[in-house]
Amino acid sequence: MYKYSSIAQYHAELLNGTASCATTVQHFLHAIDSHQRLNAFTHVFAEEALQQAKQLDAERQAGKPLRKLHGVVVAIKDVICYKDHPVSAASRILQGFSSLYNATAVERLLAEGAIIIGSTNCDEFAMGSTNENSSVGKVLNALDETRVPGGSSGGSAVAVQAGLCMVSLGSDTGGSVRQPADFCGVVGLKPTYGRVSRYGLIAYASSFDQIGIFGTHVPDVALVLEVIAGADEFDSTASMEAAPAAVGVTDTLQKPLRIAYFREALESPALDQEIRASIYGLIDRLKADGHTVEPVEFEYLDYIVPTYYVLTTAEASSNLSRFDGVKYGYRANVDKKMDLTDFYKRSRSDGFGWEVKRRIMLGTFVLSAGYYDAYFTKAQQVRQRLVEKTNLVFKNFDTLILPTAPSTAFKLGEKMEDPIAMYLADIFTVFSNLTGIPGVSIPLFWHSNGMPYGLQIMTNRFCELSLLQVSHQWMQRYRHAG
């Protein structure tokens, strides 16, 4: 029985002949078929994945050197475009649509020999924290099928958690990689805004969205980041900064770290007591190991979720206006009495789910003439304050630590009737998206309820190498410390 451990180990097995790409892909296809009840995938590209695997085996046998992701089995969230493959954002309004081009991230994966095995289920248009807002049904947490996997990238998280692929791509607009990673007990990285091109990522909120990576092994995540990051002529917001080299991630940290945490976050009444105790226990261990760990006053905690939802819904209202049923996707049945406005209304009302419609209406409201300054302009001002606060923090500290989520994975349906409670679950993750800094959730702890939970680590912009170095070292030293 094949057991995956890391990309480096997998490549060693390929080179010594104890594994092949074809048998590895067959293993993962069997695993996907055996775990269909989890509903992690919207589409599986079985025949094509096997064909790619056989081609890669032939290349290797012909003596060609291995590319960085040779034969690595990857799943991609169903908001990332893969040419001539379906992409639906888990929405009825894009049913039957196939992408006309590759996302830049996909192009770079393929160029380095990756095998894309399928697209993963998600909350519709990446809007949600539970993966229950999907036109193809909810995703189940593989550790406890009565619980949510987190969202919106729940399918990508479960695909890694349940061993259905080696690594996966998600998208993170307000925690949609880190929170499901936390709920599923895997590593989830959201890079700096602009580190990875958004070309080919279906937009939710363009100034927040970032493609992120799931894995079980920090060096694997680092290698995928090295491959997909970098400048892109198709995305003017993509940074010119060189991608961090994955080879440095396993280097030992040479000096004690200066670590900050927000006291208000750890003392928040929303935070589960066991999670709080575990993080305080970890802080004690970090201090004992010679690191400096200090609280930083953060007076904006109560403002970050409202600010995030004002700005992201405004951007969503604009971005989703293009889905009108005219050129592609779902189209309402036209009757002779229906004018163009009625056609738009019918197509969008039928095509979008309730959560997407709720956020479009919220966004349209905050952008309306009478409320623009009161809501949107004020939210932009708060966002600027948060950026200034972040700059001050990283003048004095190397890293910032926070809980990833206020609780472990909650029960299916538990928060569906209370959207405010659902939105407040993002309280610790949206900070990173509002300020553009990188963040990662690493699985360190187990709760008495049997579910995993992680620690969120953040660094200054474009400091992913140090972020991943810290993550790798802490995974080795402190995992299951709580």
N, C-alpha and C positions, 0 to 999 in steps of 0.2 A: 504493500500500500504506500503510495507516494505521500511524503509529508514535506511541505514547504517550510523552510526556515528563514532564508534570506536570499536576495539576488546574488550575492557573492558566492554563497554555498551552491545555489542552483547552477551558476555558470561553471563552478568547479566540477559539478556532477556531469554537466554536458561535455566538458572537455575530457574527463576521464572515461566517458562512455557509459556511466551508470544511469544516465537519464537521456531522454530525447525531448525535443519540443513537441513532437506529435503525441507521445504518450502522456506528456504533462497536460497538454490541452484536453486530451480525452479524459484525464482524471478530473479536470475542472468542469468539463461539460457534464460528466456523470454527477458531480457534486451539485451543480446547478439543478439538474433534473431531480435529484433526490431531495432538494430543499425548495421545491416550487411553492410549498405552502407559505414560505416566508415572503413571497411576492417581491423579491429584491430587484428583479429585472423586468423591464418593459419589453426588451427585444434581446434575443440571443443570436449571435452570428456564428452558429456552429460550423457550417460547411466552410465558410470563408476562413475562420480561425484555424481549422485543421489544414486547409490548403496553405496558409501562411506558414504554419508550423513545419510542414513537410519541406517547403521551400527553404526555410532557415536551416533545417537539418542537412539538406543537400549542400547549402553554402558552407556550413561548418565542415562537412566531410570533404569538401573540395579544398579545404585549407584556408578559407577566408577568415580573417580575424573577427572576433566577436565585437559587435557594436555594443554600446553602453547598456542597451535594454534588450539585447538579443534574446528572443523567445520569452520575454517577461509578459505574463498574462495580466492584462489591464481591463478594468471596467470603467466606463465613463458615464457620468450623470446625464440624464435625458434632457439636458439643456445645452449640451455641447455638440456642435455640428460635426458630423462624420459623412463625408461625401457619398451620395447615393445610398445612404442608410436613413431609416426613419428617425426623426427627432420631433418630439411632441410636447416637451415640457410637462408631461403628464396631464395634458389638457385636451379636452374634446375639440377645442377650436383649432388644433393643429393635427387632427386625425387625418391619416393618409398622406401626410407631408414627408418628403425625403429631402435631406439637405443637398444643396447644389454645390457645396464646397466644404473643405476641411477647416475646422478651427485651427488656428496657429498651434495651439497645444497638441492637437491630434496630429497635425503634420509633423511636428517634431518628435512625437512618440514613434510614429511609423518610420521616420528617417533613421531612428536608432534601433530598429528591429523589434519594437514592441508588438504584441498581438492583442488587438482589441476584441474581447470575447463577447461584449454586449453593452447595452445601455441600461442604466439603473433607474429604478422608480424614485420618485421624489414628490414633495408637495408641489402642487400645480404652480408653474412659473416660479418655483423656489420660494413660495410664500407659505410658511408654516414652520412649526417647531416639533412636529410629531410624525410627519409623513402619513397623516390621515387625510390630507386634502389632495387626493390624487384621483384622476378620472379612471384609473385602472385598479383602484382599491388600495387599502392601507398595507404598509410593510410591517412585519412582525419582528420583534427583537429575538434573535436566535437563542439568547440565554434564558429568556422567559417570554413565551409567546403571548402572554396576557399583557405585556408592556410594550410601549412605543419604542422605536429605535432612535427617536430624535429626528429633527428635520432642519432644513428641508432635504438634506442629502442623505436621508435614512437608508435608501437602497444601496448607495455606495458604501456606507459604513457597515451595513449588514453583509454585503458581498465580501468584505475583508474579514469581518468578525466570524462568519460561518465558513471561511475557507473556500469561497467560490471564485476567487481570483487572488493574485499576489498583492497588487496595489490597485487603488482606484482614484479617479478624479471626481471631485464635487465642486460646488461653488459656495462661497461664503459671503453673504451680504450683511449679516448681523450675528453670525455664529453658526451658520448652517453646515460648516465642516466640524468645528470644535465641539459643539453641543452633541451631535450624534456620535462623535468619537468618544466623548465622555460617557454617554449612555450605553455604548456598545463595548467599551473597554479596549479601544484601539487608539493609535496615534492619529491626530488630525491637525494638519498645518494649514493656516491661512497666511500666505506670504504678504509682504508689504504691498499696498495698493500700487499697481503699475509694474510690479516685479514680473508678472506673467501676463502676456497679452490677453485681452478680452475679445479679440477678433474671433467670431464664431461661437461666442457664449451668448445665448439668448438673454437679453437684458431684463433685469428687474429694476435695479436702481443703479444707474451707470457710475455714479461717483462713489459707490460702496462696493460693487460686485468685484470679486476676485476668485479666480480658479484656485482650488486648494487640493490637498493630497491626503489620502488615507493609507495607512500601512500598519504593520505590526512591529516594524523594525525601523528605528530612526534613520540609519544609513540608507535604507531603501527609499524612504521619503526624500532624503537629501539628494539621492541620485536622480530621482524623477524631477525634482525641482531644478537641478542643474540642466537637465535636458530641455524642459519646457520654458524656462525663464529666458529673459533677454529682450532686447529691442525688437520692434516689429513695425515695418512700414505701413501695415494695415491698421495700427492702433496708435494714435498720437499720444495716448496716456501711458503707453508702455515705456518704462524707463530705459535709458541707455546704459545704466549700471550693468557691469559684467555679472553673469550668473555666478553664485557661490559654488566653488568646487567641492564636490561631495567627499573627496578624499580627506579633507581636513576635519570632518565631523567626529571621527574617532580619536582625534588628538586629545591628550589629557590637558585639562585646564591648568595653566601655569601659575595662576594667582588666585587668592580668595576673591569672591565676588561681593559686590555691594548690591544688596537685594532690597527692593521696596515692596510694600504691600499697602493697600488702602484699608485703614482701620475701619472705616464706615462700611466697607464691603464685608469684612469678616464679622462685624457686629450687627449686620443686617438681620432683622427679625425673619426675613424670608429664607435665610440660610439654614439648612438642616443641621442639627446640633452635632451629629457624628462627623459631617463634612468639616464643620468649623473646628472640632477637636482634632481631627486628623491634620488639618493644615497648621494649626498651632503646634502640634507635635512635630511636624516636619520642620517648622521654623526653629524649634529647639534643637533639632538634629543638625540643621544647617549651621546654626551658631556654634554648636559643639565641634563642627568640622572646620571652624575658622572663618566662616563667612560672616559678613556684616548684614544683619537683617533689621530693617527699621520701618516703622509705620510712617505713612505720608498722609497728611490731611487731604481729604477729597470731598469738597463741599458740594459737588455736582451730581452725586449718585442719584438723587431723586429726579434729575432732569434728563438723564441720558436716554432712557427709554422713550419718553414723549418726544424728545428731539429727533431720535432715530426714526420713529414712526411718522412724524410730520414730514421729514425730508424724503424718506424712502417711498412713502405712498404718493407724494407729489411726483417723484421721478417715475414711479410705476404708472401713474395716470397718463403721463406723456408717452412713455415707452410702449405701453400696451395699446395705444390708440391705433397702431398700424394693423392690428388684427381685426379686420372688418368683414371677413367672409367673401371678399371680392376676388382676390388673386389666388389664394391657396387656403387649404384647411377647411374647416367646417363652414357650410353655407346653409342658411335657413331656406326652407321651401318657399319659393316666390309665388305669390298669387297676384292676379291682375290688379287688385285694388291697393297693392303695397307700393308705396313710393320708396325712394332711396333711403330716406331717414328711417322709415319703418323697417326696411331690410337690414340696415345696420343694427338697429335696436334688437330685432329678433335674433340675428346671427350672434351678436355678442351676449345677449341674455341666455341663449341656449348653450353657447359654446364655452363660456366661462363658468367656473364653479363659484360657490358662495363666498369663499374667503377672498378670491381674486376680485370679485365684484365689490366686496366690502372695502378692499384697499384702494381700488380705482376710485370709488366714490369719496373716500376720505381724502385722497390726493387731489381730486377735482375740487373738493370743498376748500382745502387749505390754499389752493392756487387761485381761488375765485377773487374777484376784484375787492369785495368788502372785507376779506379776511387775510389777504396775502401778507400784509405787513404784520398783522397780529400773530400769525402762525409761522409762515415760511421764513420771512425775514428774521424774526426772533430766533427761530431754530438755527438758522445759519450763524447768527451771532453767538449762540451757545456752543455750536460746533467749533467756532474759532477760539473760544475760551478753552475748550477741551484740548485743542492743539497746543495752545500756549502752555497749559498745565503739563501736558506730556513733555514738551521741550524742557521745562524746568526739572521734571522728574529725572530725565535721562542726562541732565548735566551732572547729577550727583550719584546716579545709580546705573548699574549695568543691566539689571533685569527688574521686571515688575511681576509679582505673582498674585493671582486671584483664584478663587474657585472658578470652575468652568460653568457650572449650573447650580442653582439653589438646592436641587434635590437630585436623587438618582432618577432613572427612567420611571415615569409615572404610568399608571394603568391606561390601557386603550380606552378612549372616550372620556377620560377623567376631566379634561379641560375643554372639551369641544363646545360645551354650552356657555363657556365663560371666556370670550376672546381677550378680555383685559388680563385675566390670570395667565392666559397663554402668552401674551405679549410680555408680561413681567418676568417670565421665565428666561428672557434674553438679557436680564439686567447686567450680567457680568461679561457678556461677550460683545455687545454692540459698541463698547468703548473702543475696541481695536479698529472697527470699521469706520467709526466717526473720525478717528484720528489718522487712519491709514497705516498704523504700525503692524508689524507681523505678530502673530500669536499662534501658540500650539497648545493642544491639550494632550497630556501624556497620562496613561492609565497607571496610577500608583496605588490605589486603595480599593478595598472591598467593604461594602456596607453590611450591617447585620441582617439586612433584608435579602442578602445574596447577590446584590447587583454591584457592578463596578462603578467607580467614579474617578475622575482625574484631577489634575492640577493644571491651571492655565498659566503659561509663562509667556511674557512679552518682552521684546527688546525694542531699541530705537529703529527707525526706518532703515531698511536695507542691511540690517545686521542679522540676517538669517543664519549665517555660518555660526556665529556665537550662540544664537538661539538653539540651533540644532546640536551644537556641542554640549551645551548645558543639559538639554533634553536627554541626550544619549547617556551622559554621565549619571544623571539623576535616575534614569530608568534602571541603570545597573545597580546603583547604590541604595535607592530608597523605595523601590517598587514593593508594594504590599506592606508599606511601613505602618499603615493605619489599621 
